[in-house]
Structure formats: C-alpha cells, structure tokens
Amino acid sequence: MSRKYKFHNPDGIYFVTFAVVRWVDVFTRDIYREIILDSLKYCQKGKGLQLHAYVIMTNHVHLIISREGVLDVEIIE
C-alpha cells in the first residue's frame, strides 16, 4: 500500500478512487459489483462510514465519503 499521499483529517470529506490492476473490466459482472456494494454496506454499519456518493465504473470506483461520529483510526487501517 502506498503511503506517499496519506493524510488524516477526521472531520473531512474525502474523494476516493481506486482501479483494478491493468484496468481489467471486472465490474461488468453483477457478482463483482455486489461485492463492492456489500463491502460498502458493511463499512457503513460497522465502521462508521458515511457514503455521500459513489459510482462503480467497469474497471474503477469513485467514492465521496466521510466518517460518522468518533472513530478510532486503527479500525479502518
């Protein structure tokens, strides 16, 4: 995991994006999109994730997120 662009603002709203290795179009299959959606729901319920907006493209994902309440940083690492 890259540490080059890490920063921490507990009250901030973040734009997060990630891509599939070699930009393979894996999210064209429902099962893989469901894995992403289930993971986001898990983080919303169990880790205090607030999901403001998202888009799942064929080979990458964009999120606008923040945290809900007081959150121990170690939980999300």
Secondary structure, DSSP 8 states (H G I E B T S, - for coil): ---TT----TT--EEEEEE-GGG--GGGSHHHHHHHHHHHHHHHHHS-EEEEEEEE-SSEEEEEEEE-S---HHHH-
